[in-house]
């Protein structure tokens, strides 16, 4: 496929462009300059905010480390925003969003806007500043952070609002209005975007000390006055459109929840008078009941639907669409990186045009492009054929514009022809298909592979071999990745050092990590993973059927970015991936070292997955590859193997009717990986930052020997939601401290947490561990935290012995 040439916008980004060595921001194409007539309405739900080279990440971390000022951080942010807005304008996008930029998370921005700051942060009144804002997100030396969990079924995370009956809301962050004015000053009219009031409440949780049965939705009448103030200011500033994101409309909502939408927008109707109002939904179909509620809302001008993951919504639109209203048709995928099938999308749009009217259809993305990489122009190492099949955020903007033009009668035949050739290339390429892999994976459908012996018998056999104390301690896998570790990896990748020098450097780091754990008296050790860049990318690099980017970063939360692999073809394992490093570490200690693997469901859910076959087929292929690795680790003498599945819950479909099918093949995929090991080999799995209460029985059905689950950052929610009388046959390790905060918990605090855990769970099944891996922390934080954790475990062991 012919690659569209690119341009770089001028030096309009403040400090980001002063140096020739510093990267410019997003780059779009010459296509914009010659094809940007606004013949048809087009819309982007949202765009990546991190910058093409993670400029926001580095600015945030510099500010958090005290190396730069708030003003410098704000200058970087302003540069990113202005660049995005100008690029969308140059692309011919009519409805350009504002207030989609965030220093951390849009839900947290809304919490600040509403003045819903938990009391522990000491905020009283006035504008919520950066210190309070980041304390809510990350915690500080004195108080814990707010809970973080997955945003619907994505790998993006949001900060969960904590609400109670006595909270007093107030207009405490003017960010939405300030950013609208900022764009206005650049000569750009934007559509300010707000998280809708009902979705905000449905995504909230009862504050600590509040009855867990308290419904945050009961606070609707108290937050609407703040929304009215925001709307009034936006109108005064000159806004003509406003977008409310109400993604919870794709859930299975009850009558009370649906009524809340009708009530909210009825209450807001007079305030919204004179504005065009868009209600945006995404990530799935809406139900017939939700569609009826949505299209009946008062004062609403247009409705946005995800027509990629919500194909059934097309049937609802075909059956009736309100006259005179706008349809924002999300036909360009905001969740994946495959080039749009323009011919197919155009046929869909033309059919919709016949229903809603030529002047009432707006071409849009299915959701925010936040979930895709920034710009494929930055990828110079990708296989050319594979690259021709892809479209990152910048290219998706081009696709939206091309579809809008074609729908208005100005089709770019050459552009459509190039797109059609790429679609055909992907379908016929020998790179995609491996018949042996497909045959092996197909044989798994309908099977029920699992270990032959039950977990109780296995744990007995493992204890005889491992001889672990009660309340055994461990960590989740990774240790801090220092500047030196990252430098060595980078130099080896760039061929600046030899393989021998690289291995020696990694061996030295692993030895340091092992010795530290021995000094701390941790029971089951890890090698620290210094050789790994990312828990999914590391494995994908060693599996066939994967492609990798240099700058395909996607925001996960705050400054945390991931670079998802691209699964373009059938998956297999050419050779062992981790055996060398795990064996090396095991040779350094007599204590058990955990072999550390990422599970097939997580590799699937944290990759950009091929969309030309069902996801379960790809997952089974990955499971067989991981199975080979598990069995090779066992042969090498590794007796404890952890197969992480933090993304199991993340892939759960949003609609209940679809969940059993997913859980069936996802859990089976995990069991496939370890169905052939001996009883004495202990299989661990780890999960984090999702709500697990509704899939707890599926987690048990995974049949792992030990399950470690994030618990502390979610304010020990796991313990409160375990069904009464539920018995884990396996060992279980609820995390005792939050690793995503710099705060170091005291041994006294950890003693209390462990004591609370063994009140709920059988003490002979409990493991003691942090919430998650330690990769993002510093050794100055990790060492005292782990020391306190081990001391707390030992104290509770003594208490349990006295009770015997």
ABEGO torsion letter per residue (X at the ends): XBBBBBBBBBBAAEAAAABAABBBBBBBBAAAAAAABBABBBBBABBBAAEAAGAAAAAAAAAAAGABBAAAAAAAAAAAAAAAAAAAAAAGBABBBBGABBAABAAAAAAAAAGBBBAAAGBABEBBBAAAAAAAAAEBAABBBBBBBBBEABABBBBBBBBBAABBBBBABAAAAAAAAAAAAAGBBBBBBBBBAAAAAAABBBBBGBBAABBAAAAAAAAAAAAAAAAAAAAAAGBABBBBBBAAAABBBBAAAAAAAAAAAAAAAAAABGBBBBBBBBGBBBBAAAAAAAAABBGBABBBBBAAABAAAAAAAAAEBBBGBBBBBBABBAABABBBBAAAAAAAAAAAAAAAEAAABBBBBABBAAABBABAAABAABBAAAAAABBBAAAAAAAAAAAAAAAAGBBBAAAAAAAAAAAAAAAABAAABBAAAAAAAAAABGBBBBBABBAAAAAAAAAAAAGBBBGBBBBAGBBBBBAAAAAAAAAAAAGABBAAAAAAAAAAAAAAAAAAAAAAGBABBBAGGAABABAAAAAAAABBGBBBBAABBBBABEABBBBBBBBABBBBBABBAAAAAAAAAAAABABBBBBBBBBAAAAAAABBBBAABBAAAAAAAAAAAAAAAAAAAAAAGBABBBBBBAAAAAABBABAAAAAAAAAAAAAAAAAAAAABBAABBBBBBBBGBBAAAAAAAAAAAGBABBBBBAAAAGGAAAAABBBGBBBABBBBBBABBAABABBBBAAAAAAAAAAAAAABBAAABBBBBABBAAABBAAAAAAAAAAAAAAAAAAAAAAAAAX
